[in-house]
Amino acid sequence: MAKAKVIIKDNIYNSEIHKPIDYTFEKVIQLKDNEWSTHIDAETLGKLWLDQKLVYYPDSQRGLKIQRNKEGELEEKAVFSAKNIKEIQESIVKNTYHPDQITLNLLSNGSDVTIYDNYELEVEGLLCVLDGQHRLKAIANILQANEIVGVESDKYKDLSSLVFPVKITNYNKNEAAQQFYQYTKGMRISKSLAESFNKKDAINRIVDDLNKSGALKDKIDKVKTSISASDSVHLTTFSTMVNAITDSYGQIDDEQMREDVLDFLLSFFEQLTKIFPELVNDKERQLSKKYALTCENFMFYGWIEISQLLYCNRFNDGQWKQQLAKISDIDFSRYHFDEESNTKGVNPIWIPILRHGDGRVYIVNSKSTRQVLRRIIREQFYKAQSK
């Protein structure tokens, strides 16, 4: 199936558009290795954003979401709150905004930094917004409004006198993400998004790699903690995958085991999507969710549990793949039709994790039901081997 065209906005990094820039920061002081501080007026910051010299780099920021626009095309957007931007914008215009630190990261891959005795920091590379997207967008909106109303208008807002403290860092994308992960400790963001920035834990890195290649490529939502009915792109969430692997495999501290588990999961999901092709077919996946559990985000706790059962047989491709093929004999349907009473009810296999109400059957997702799911799917998997 041909991959849909995705429209890019919000200064989201695009290698064809965004190139390394030369820029000199003045009056800087060094905080530590690869970190400096300075002050920059809002007008200068806004122009840097409008000129796309400041880039939104998803791997070290709030991530991306994909939505369909009015024309039905997939549109890739930065994660932000329009409400927050509006509030900041109004506060700046009213002179009630208190400037707080904006953090910019010079992506260290192929970048160059020179600091001079006169407190100038000359940089060459990709300059990314690490913390301050909402403020920069609010400032940019005011600058654009200024161009419309004109300097003589009473609606004009001079931004040259509004000065922000700016922190400049020089880290690669993983180190920058770790810095942003520190910021998230005091932010109200989803667990999936916070986990996606944590590059220290081996399991987080496994999930990040699964989202970059193989059957689950771009299918793991790094922004939300649940998959909505209208989401035709994602299969599962980052936090679900981290929790599922942790629950089934335990803590992974050894680098060799991390590589082994990643390699096996890539093979496992390649096989699983061959058995259940609806997992990677957008239309069939939406239809499947109406009557079966196969494509549900919650079921990934079960899929990971099965993968762990087969992990020890990973050196024998033929054996574990034959065992996995038996999974198609398990009844994953939500409903059970009783011919004697001529009624439709909940599938008795999955009763402990399902509830029937309002004319539908829905999943109960909690710590205890995840444990029950792992037990049920193990039992059903072992039964399927004898069929």
MIPA-720632 format. One line per 8 residues: number of its first residue (from 0); their letters; for each residue y, x, z of N, C-alpha, C. Coordinates in steps of 0.02 Angstrom, whole numbers. Example, Ala and Ser with C-alpha at 12.3 -4.5 7.8 and 13.67 -1.06 7.14 Angstrom:
0	AS	-284,660,390,-225,615,390,-165,660,390; -112,642,354,-53,684,357,2,645,394;
//
This chain:
0	MAKAKVII	-60,43,0,0,0,0,62,44,0; 108,31,-46,168,73,-52,211,67,10; 238,123,31,280,123,90,348,93,74; 370,47,117,434,12,105,492,60,112; 543,48,70,603,88,74,640,72,139; 664,123,172,700,114,235,772,137,227; 818,93,243,890,110,239,911,146,302; 951,199,295,971,240,352,1045,231,368;
8	KDNIYNSE	1060,219,432,1130,211,454,1140,250,519; 1198,240,550,1213,264,618,1212,341,625; 1228,378,571,1226,452,574,1157,479,591; 1106,438,580,1037,461,594,1022,521,549; 994,572,578,982,635,542,942,623,478; 969,648,423,937,646,358,947,715,327; 893,751,314,898,820,290,935,826,224; 936,771,185,971,773,120,1046,763,128;
16	IHKPIDYT	1067,735,184,1138,720,195,1169,769,244; 1136,781,299,1165,820,354,1144,893,350; 1194,935,340,1182,1007,333,1216,1045,391; 1195,1106,404,1227,1146,457,1302,1151,445; 1341,1149,498,1413,1155,493,1437,1216,532; 1496,1240,514,1531,1292,552,1584,1258,594; 1585,1273,658,1635,1242,701,1652,1289,759; 1714,1287,780,1736,1330,836,1761,1286,893;
24	FEKVIQLK	1730,1294,950,1753,1259,1011,1799,1307,1049; 1854,1280,1072,1904,1322,1106,1903,1309,1182; 1927,1358,1219,1933,1354,1292,1867,1335,1325; 1815,1371,1306,1748,1357,1335,1736,1402,1395; 1694,1378,1440,1668,1420,1494,1592,1415,1492; 1559,1470,1508,1485,1469,1506,1458,1443,1572; 1412,1395,1567,1380,1366,1626,1317,1404,1645; 1277,1421,1594,1216,1461,1601,1196,1482,1531;
32	DNEWSTHI	1139,1515,1525,1116,1534,1458,1110,1472,1415; 1139,1473,1356,1135,1420,1306,1170,1355,1327; 1215,1359,1375,1254,1300,1395,1326,1319,1409; 1374,1279,1382,1444,1292,1391,1481,1226,1404; 1543,1231,1427,1583,1171,1440,1653,1181,1412; 1681,1126,1387,1749,1128,1362,1779,1057,1367; 1838,1047,1337,1870,982,1337,1895,968,1266; 1882,907,1241,1901,889,1172,1933,820,1173;
40	DAETLGKL	1987,811,1136,2019,746,1135,1979,696,1094; 1988,632,1110,1948,578,1079,1958,574,1004; 2019,588,980,2032,584,908,1989,635,870; 1986,696,896,1945,748,864,1871,728,864; 1848,703,921,1778,682,926,1762,625,877; 1808,577,873,1798,520,828,1795,542,755; 1837,589,736,1837,613,667,1773,651,651; 1748,690,700,1685,725,690,1628,676,677;
48	WLDQKLVY	1630,619,713,1578,569,704,1585,534,636; 1646,513,619,1657,479,555,1642,523,495; 1653,588,503,1638,636,449,1565,656,449; 1526,626,493,1454,640,500,1439,714,513; 1485,746,550,1473,814,572,1437,814,640; 1437,757,672,1396,747,731,1338,701,711; 1278,722,727,1218,688,702,1179,655,759; 1153,596,745,1107,563,791,1037,589,775;
56	YPDSQRGL	1008,628,820,942,660,808,890,623,849; 850,578,820,806,533,857,758,567,905; 732,626,888,683,659,931,711,681,997; 777,686,1003,807,706,1067,859,656,1090; 854,594,1064,900,542,1084,861,479,1102; 891,421,1094,860,359,1116,807,332,1068; 794,368,1013,743,347,966,770,300,913; 725,268,877,743,224,821,709,157,828;
64	KIQRNKEG	739,107,797,705,43,789,710,23,716; 661,-13,691,660,-34,621,662,-110,619; 711,-136,583,719,-208,577,729,-227,504; 714,-290,489,727,-314,421,797,-344,418; 834,-325,367,901,-353,359,898,-419,321; 956,-448,305,958,-513,272,926,-512,203; 924,-453,173,894,-446,106,818,-436,110; 792,-432,171,720,-423,181,698,-351,178;
72	ELEEKAVF	746,-304,175,729,-234,173,724,-206,244; 680,-156,252,674,-123,316,734,-78,327; 765,-84,385,825,-46,401,813,-5,464; 821,60,459,811,105,516,877,111,553; 875,97,619,937,97,658,928,136,722; 984,166,744,983,199,809,978,146,863; 952,167,921,947,121,978,1012,125,1018; 1046,69,1023,1109,67,1060,1124,-5,1080;
80	SAKNIKEI	1173,-13,1123,1196,-79,1145,1264,-93,1115; 1268,-142,1071,1332,-161,1042,1380,-185,1096; 1353,-217,1148,1393,-241,1203,1427,-183,1240; 1389,-129,1252,1417,-70,1285,1473,-38,1245; 1462,-34,1179,1513,-5,1135,1577,-46,1138; 1571,-112,1136,1629,-156,1137,1667,-148,1203; 1630,-144,1259,1661,-138,1325,1699,-72,1331; 1669,-17,1306,1703,48,1308,1765,47,1265;
88	QESIVKNT	1758,18,1206,1814,14,1159,1873,-25,1190; 1858,-81,1220,1911,-122,1251,1943,-85,1309; 1903,-49,1348,1928,-12,1405,1974,45,1384; 1957,79,1329,1999,134,1304,2066,106,1280; 2063,51,1243,2125,20,1217,2171,-1,1274; 2143,-24,1329,2182,-48,1386,2202,9,1434; 2182,71,1417,2197,129,1460,2164,125,1529; 2107,92,1532,2072,87,1596,2007,127,1596;
96	YHPDQITL	1994,164,1541,1931,202,1536,1939,270,1570; 1889,288,1611,1888,353,1644,1841,399,1604; 1868,451,1572,1828,495,1530,1771,529,1569; 1712,526,1541,1654,560,1571,1621,605,1519; 1577,648,1542,1552,703,1501,1511,678,1441; 1526,707,1384,1486,698,1323,1448,763,1311; 1384,757,1293,1343,817,1282,1323,822,1208; 1338,880,1179,1319,895,1109,1269,952,1110;
104	NLLSNGSD	1219,948,1067,1170,1002,1063,1170,1033,994; 1179,1097,991,1172,1135,928,1098,1150,922; 1064,1117,874,992,1126,866,978,1200,852; 937,1230,895,931,1303,894,894,1330,833; 853,1288,800,816,1312,742,864,1332,686; 869,1396,673,911,1421,619,985,1419,634; 1005,1409,696,1076,1405,714,1101,1473,737; 1166,1478,741,1197,1541,762,1254,1526,810;
112	VTIYDNYE	1259,1564,865,1311,1553,915,1345,1619,929; 1412,1620,928,1450,1679,945,1505,1660,993; 1510,1695,1050,1563,1681,1097,1611,1741,1100; 1676,1727,1097,1726,1779,1095,1762,1785,1162; 1795,1842,1172,1829,1856,1235,1885,1807,1250; 1912,1776,1197,1967,1729,1207,1942,1658,1219; 1879,1653,1244,1849,1589,1263,1839,1542,1204; 1824,1571,1146,1807,1530,1088,1731,1535,1076;
120	LEVEGLLC	1701,1478,1060,1630,1475,1045,1622,1454,972; 1599,1500,932,1591,1486,861,1517,1470,848; 1504,1412,819,1435,1391,808,1424,1377,734; 1362,1386,713,1341,1369,646,1272,1338,650; 1267,1275,630,1203,1240,634,1212,1165,634; 1159,1130,654,1160,1057,656,1184,1035,725; 1241,1000,727,1271,980,790,1251,908,805; 1211,898,858,1181,833,873,1211,803,937;
128	VLDGQHRL	1218,738,937,1241,702,997,1181,694,1044; 1186,724,1103,1131,717,1151,1146,661,1200; 1208,655,1221,1228,601,1266,1300,582,1252; 1311,522,1229,1380,500,1213,1385,457,1151; 1328,433,1126,1328,393,1065,1374,332,1070; 1370,295,1125,1410,234,1133,1485,250,1134; 1503,304,1169,1574,322,1173,1600,344,1105; 1561,383,1069,1583,407,1004,1591,349,954;
136	KAIANILQ	1546,300,957,1552,243,913,1613,200,930; 1626,194,996,1685,156,1017,1749,190,993; 1751,257,1001,1810,295,978,1818,289,903; 1762,295,866,1764,290,793,1789,221,771; 1769,169,806,1792,102,789,1868,97,797; 1894,127,850,1967,125,862,2004,164,808; 1977,222,789,2008,262,736,2011,223,670; 1957,189,654,1955,149,592,2005,91,596;
144	ANEIVGVE	2011,62,655,2059,7,665,2130,34,657; 2142,96,681,2208,127,675,2230,133,603; 2182,149,560,2197,158,489,2219,92,457; 2194,37,485,2211,-29,458,2280,-52,483; 2291,-46,548,2353,-73,577,2413,-28,567; 2402,39,562,2458,85,552,2490,107,616; 2523,165,614,2552,196,673,2607,153,703; 2643,117,662,2700,78,687,2679,15,724;
152	SDKYKDLS	2616,-5,715,2594,-68,745,2584,-62,820; 2596,-118,856,2585,-118,928,2511,-119,945; 2469,-126,894,2397,-124,905,2368,-54,895; 2411,-8,875,2388,61,864,2373,94,931; 2318,133,934,2300,167,995,2295,242,982; 2339,280,1015,2340,353,1008,2282,382,1049; 2236,416,1015,2177,444,1048,2184,519,1062; 2240,548,1039,2247,621,1047,2258,641,1120;
160	SLVFPVKI	2282,593,1161,2296,609,1231,2237,592,1278; 2185,561,1250,2125,545,1290,2076,604,1282; 2064,640,1336,2024,701,1332,1958,692,1371; 1903,713,1338,1837,708,1368,1810,777,1386; 1777,784,1444,1739,845,1457,1678,845,1411; 1665,902,1380,1609,906,1332,1564,965,1351; 1501,951,1357,1451,1003,1369,1418,1019,1302; 1411,1084,1287,1380,1107,1225,1317,1146,1243;
168	TNYNKNEA	1261,1128,1214,1199,1164,1227,1169,1189,1161; 1124,1236,1167,1093,1267,1108,1017,1270,1119; 983,1213,1106,911,1207,1119,875,1179,1058; 808,1192,1055,768,1161,1003,756,1088,1022; 724,1050,978,720,977,989,680,959,1052; 629,999,1069,590,985,1129,629,999,1192; 665,1055,1194,706,1072,1252,764,1022,1260; 792,1002,1203,846,952,1205,820,886,1231;
176	AQQFYQYT	761,866,1208,731,803,1231,717,806,1306; 697,864,1330,684,872,1402,749,864,1441; 804,890,1413,869,882,1445,889,808,1447; 876,773,1391,893,702,1389,848,663,1437; 785,685,1444,739,654,1491,768,657,1562; 801,712,1578,834,719,1643,889,666,1650; 927,655,1596,980,605,1598,951,535,1609; 892,522,1580,864,455,1583,846,434,1654;
184	KGMRISKS	841,482,1699,823,465,1768,873,416,1798; 935,420,1775,985,375,1802,1005,321,1753; 966,311,1700,983,261,1649,933,204,1649; 955,146,1628,911,88,1623,884,85,1552; 830,122,1539,799,121,1474,725,107,1483; 692,90,1428,621,71,1433,578,131,1452; 520,115,1481,473,168,1500,449,205,1439; 438,169,1384,416,202,1322,465,255,1300;
192	LAESFNKK	530,237,1301,581,283,1279,585,344,1325; 582,332,1390,584,387,1438,525,433,1429; 465,405,1421,405,445,1412,407,487,1349; 438,459,1296,439,495,1232,481,559,1236; 527,564,1285,568,624,1293,534,676,1336; 482,656,1373,448,703,1418,399,745,1378; 419,805,1360,377,849,1319,334,896,1361; 343,895,1427,306,941,1469,234,918,1479;
200	DAINRIVD	223,853,1485,156,827,1497,115,827,1433; 54,854,1438,11,861,1379,-4,794,1346; -14,742,1386,-31,676,1358,28,649,1318; 88,659,1342,148,638,1304,151,673,1237; 133,736,1236,134,774,1173,79,750,1126; 23,730,1154,-32,702,1113,-7,639,1077; 24,593,1116,47,530,1088,101,543,1035; 145,590,1049,198,607,1001,167,631,935;
208	DLNKSGAL	115,672,940,82,698,880,44,643,843; 14,596,880,-21,540,848,27,497,808; 89,495,830,140,455,796,169,491,735; 151,554,727,177,593,671,129,601,613; 64,590,626,15,599,572,-47,556,587; -87,545,535,-148,507,543,-137,432,538; -187,394,559,-186,321,551,-130,287,591; -109,319,646,-57,288,688,13,315,673;
216	KDKIDKVK	21,350,618,86,378,601,139,323,597; 193,331,635,249,283,636,228,214,661; 169,208,691,145,144,716,153,137,791; 178,189,825,186,188,897,260,180,913; 278,124,943,349,110,958,371,152,1018; 421,195,1007,447,239,1059,503,206,1099; 523,147,1079,581,115,1110,562,60,1159; 516,17,1140,499,-41,1181,434,-30,1220;
224	TSISASDS	423,-75,1269,361,-71,1309,312,-126,1290; 330,-168,1242,285,-220,1217,299,-229,1142; 251,-259,1108,258,-272,1037,272,-346,1027; 329,-361,998,348,-431,988,309,-461,929; 306,-527,927,270,-561,874,301,-548,806; 366,-534,805,401,-522,742,397,-450,718; 369,-406,758,365,-335,740,308,-325,690; 325,-312,628,275,-302,575,261,-229,562;
232	VHLTTFST	290,-185,603,283,-113,591,237,-79,641; 246,-94,705,212,-55,757,148,-89,781; 101,-46,802,37,-69,830,37,-69,906; 67,-17,934,65,-8,1006,128,28,1028; 136,39,1093,196,72,1118,179,140,1147; 230,181,1153,221,249,1180,194,246,1251; 223,202,1293,201,199,1363,130,173,1369; 111,125,1325,41,101,1326,-7,157,1312;
240	MVNAITDS	8,198,1261,-37,252,1242,-41,305,1297; 16,322,1327,16,372,1381,-26,346,1440; -15,284,1459,-53,255,1515,-127,250,1499; -144,229,1437,-214,221,1418,-251,287,1419; -221,339,1390,-254,405,1389,-260,433,1459; -209,424,1500,-212,448,1569,-267,412,1608; -273,346,1599,-324,307,1634,-394,326,1613; -404,338,1549,-472,351,1524,-492,425,1525;
248	YGQIDDEQ	-446,469,1511,-462,541,1507,-443,578,1570; -399,549,1611,-374,585,1669,-319,634,1649; -295,671,1697,-242,719,1684,-267,775,1639; -227,794,1589,-245,848,1544,-196,906,1554; -220,960,1584,-177,1017,1598,-192,1076,1553; -253,1079,1528,-275,1135,1486,-254,1124,1414; -223,1175,1384,-199,1169,1315,-255,1159,1265; -312,1191,1278,-369,1183,1232,-394,1112,1233;
256	MREDVLDF	-397,1082,1293,-419,1012,1298,-369,966,1263; -304,981,1270,-254,941,1237,-266,940,1161; -280,998,1133,-293,1003,1061,-357,967,1042; -408,973,1085,-472,940,1071,-465,864,1071; -430,839,1122,-421,767,1128,-379,741,1069; -326,777,1051,-284,757,995,-324,754,931; -362,807,917,-402,809,855,-452,752,853; -484,738,911,-533,685,911,-501,616,902;
264	LLSFFEQL	-444,605,935,-410,540,928,-386,529,857; -365,581,823,-346,574,752,-406,550,711; -464,580,723,-525,560,688,-547,490,709; -542,476,774,-565,412,801,-525,355,769; -459,360,768,-419,305,741,-424,300,665; -439,355,633,-453,352,561,-514,308,548; -567,318,589,-627,278,581,-616,206,603; -580,197,658,-569,129,684,-532,86,633;
272	TKIFPELV	-483,115,598,-445,76,549,-486,62,486; -539,99,476,-585,83,421,-629,23,440; -647,20,504,-688,-36,529,-645,-99,534; -584,-92,557,-537,-148,563,-475,-133,521; -478,-142,456,-421,-125,412,-359,-166,427; -366,-223,461,-308,-263,477,-260,-226,524; -285,-175,558,-242,-136,602,-183,-104,565; -195,-85,503,-143,-50,465,-119,-91,405;
280	NDKERQLS	-134,-156,405,-109,-201,354,-62,-250,387; 2,-245,372,53,-284,408,40,-359,409; 24,-388,351,13,-460,346,-51,-480,382; -105,-444,370,-169,-461,401,-166,-452,477; -126,-404,500,-120,-392,572,-87,-452,607; -35,-479,577,-2,-537,606,-48,-598,608; -88,-607,556,-136,-662,554,-191,-652,606; -215,-590,612,-269,-575,659,-250,-591,731;
288	KKYALTCE	-187,-578,749,-165,-589,818,-169,-663,839; -171,-708,790,-174,-779,807,-242,-800,834; -294,-763,812,-362,-784,833,-404,-729,864; -380,-667,862,-420,-611,887,-378,-564,929; -412,-519,965,-379,-470,1008,-373,-402,976; -405,-393,919,-413,-328,887,-347,-290,879; -295,-324,858,-232,-291,840,-180,-294,896; -199,-316,954,-151,-321,1009,-136,-253,1040;
296	NFMFYGWI	-74,-244,1060,-54,-184,1096,-98,-173,1157; -113,-226,1193,-154,-222,1254,-223,-193,1239; -251,-206,1179,-318,-183,1163,-322,-108,1157; -266,-73,1152,-268,0,1147,-294,31,1212; -290,-5,1268,-323,20,1328,-398,20,1318; -423,-28,1280,-494,-31,1263,-514,21,1211; -474,27,1159,-490,77,1106,-492,147,1135; -444,164,1178,-444,231,1208,-505,241,1253;
304	EISQLLYC	-525,188,1288,-585,192,1331,-647,207,1289; -654,173,1232,-710,186,1187,-707,258,1160; -647,280,1144,-641,349,1118,-664,399,1170; -649,386,1233,-670,432,1286,-747,433,1293; -779,375,1284,-852,372,1287,-884,415,1232; -850,417,1175,-877,453,1117,-854,526,1114; -805,543,1156,-775,610,1154,-826,666,1163; -874,655,1206,-924,708,1219,-970,719,1159;
312	NRFNDGQW	-973,670,1114,-1014,677,1054,-972,699,993; -912,724,1006,-866,739,951,-892,793,905; -938,835,929,-963,889,886,-1017,864,837; -1038,802,847,-1088,772,802,-1056,712,768; -1022,726,711,-986,674,676,-1029,614,660; -1088,627,635,-1133,573,614,-1150,527,671; -1163,555,730,-1185,514,787,-1129,470,813; -1071,500,829,-1019,459,859,-990,408,810;
320	KQQLAKIS	-989,425,746,-963,377,697,-1010,318,688; -1076,332,692,-1125,277,688,-1119,232,749; -1109,263,807,-1100,224,869,-1037,182,865; -983,211,841,-920,174,836,-927,116,787; -964,125,733,-972,72,683,-1001,8,713; -1040,16,768,-1071,-42,801,-1019,-87,835; -959,-61,841,-907,-100,876,-890,-164,838; -906,-165,774,-892,-225,734,-937,-283,755;
328	DIDFSRYH	-990,-270,794,-1034,-323,818,-1007,-358,880; -953,-331,909,-923,-362,968,-878,-420,946; -881,-474,983,-840,-533,968,-772,-525,1001; -721,-509,961,-653,-500,987,-610,-563,980; -640,-619,963,-601,-680,954,-575,-706,1021; -517,-738,1019,-487,-766,1080,-523,-830,1101; -549,-866,1051,-575,-933,1065,-651,-937,1058; -679,-987,1091,-750,-1003,1085,-757,-1078,1073;
336	FDEESNTK	-795,-1095,1021,-804,-1166,1005,-870,-1190,1032; -867,-1241,1075,-927,-1270,1106,-949,-1329,1062; -1007,-1320,1028,-1030,-1372,982,-1052,-1435,1019; -1079,-1428,1079,-1102,-1487,1116,-1044,-1533,1135; -990,-1503,1160,-932,-1543,1181,-880,-1550,1126; -892,-1513,1072,-845,-1514,1015,-774,-1495,1037; -770,-1444,1080,-705,-1421,1105,-697,-1346,1096; -635,-1324,1093,-620,-1253,1086,-590,-1227,1151;
344	GVNPIWIP	-618,-1173,1177,-593,-1145,1239,-586,-1070,1234; -575,-1037,1290,-568,-965,1292,-635,-931,1282; -637,-879,1242,-698,-839,1232,-721,-813,1301; -782,-832,1322,-805,-813,1390,-807,-738,1402; -815,-698,1349,-817,-625,1358,-752,-600,1388; -696,-629,1365,-630,-603,1384,-593,-646,1435; -627,-695,1464,-595,-739,1513,-556,-702,1567; -583,-646,1594,-546,-612,1649,-478,-585,1629;
352	ILRHGDGR	-464,-577,1564,-399,-549,1543,-356,-599,1506; -382,-661,1497,-346,-711,1458,-329,-772,1501; -276,-806,1481,-258,-869,1512,-246,-921,1458; -263,-984,1473,-256,-1038,1425,-202,-1085,1450; -150,-1093,1410,-96,-1137,1431,-48,-1150,1374; -15,-1207,1376,33,-1226,1324,2,-1226,1255; -62,-1243,1252,-97,-1248,1188,-114,-1182,1156; -109,-1127,1194,-126,-1062,1166,-161,-1019,1218;
360	VYIVNSKS	-191,-965,1194,-224,-917,1237,-184,-853,1237; -163,-830,1294,-122,-770,1298,-152,-718,1345; -132,-656,1336,-159,-599,1374,-120,-589,1438; -156,-574,1492,-124,-556,1555,-126,-479,1559; -68,-448,1553,-64,-375,1552,-39,-350,1620; -85,-323,1659,-68,-295,1724,-114,-236,1737; -100,-199,1789,-142,-141,1806,-214,-162,1817; -225,-218,1851,-293,-241,1866,-329,-265,1803;
368	TRQVLRRI	-294,-302,1759,-327,-327,1698,-343,-270,1649; -303,-217,1651,-319,-158,1609,-384,-127,1632; -393,-124,1697,-455,-97,1724,-514,-141,1705; -504,-207,1709,-556,-254,1690,-572,-248,1616; -520,-241,1574,-531,-233,1502,-575,-172,1488; -562,-116,1522,-602,-56,1510,-675,-68,1529; -686,-105,1583,-754,-120,1604,-789,-165,1553; -754,-218,1531,-784,-265,1484,-802,-231,1418;
376	IREQFYKA	-755,-192,1392,-767,-162,1326,-821,-109,1329; -828,-75,1386,-884,-28,1394,-950,-66,1391; -954,-121,1428,-1016,-161,1429,-1032,-187,1359; -982,-215,1325,-993,-242,1258,-1012,-188,1208; -983,-128,1217,-998,-73,1172,-1071,-50,1180; -1093,-45,1243,-1162,-25,1255,-1211,-78,1229; -1194,-142,1238,-1237,-195,1212,-1242,-191,1135; -1185,-176,1104,-1184,-173,1031,-1229,-118,1004;
384	QSK	-1239,-65,1043,-1281,-9,1020,-1354,-30,1010; -1376,-82,1046,-1446,-103,1042,-1457,-157,989; -1404,-179,957,-1412,-232,905,-1435,-202,840;
//
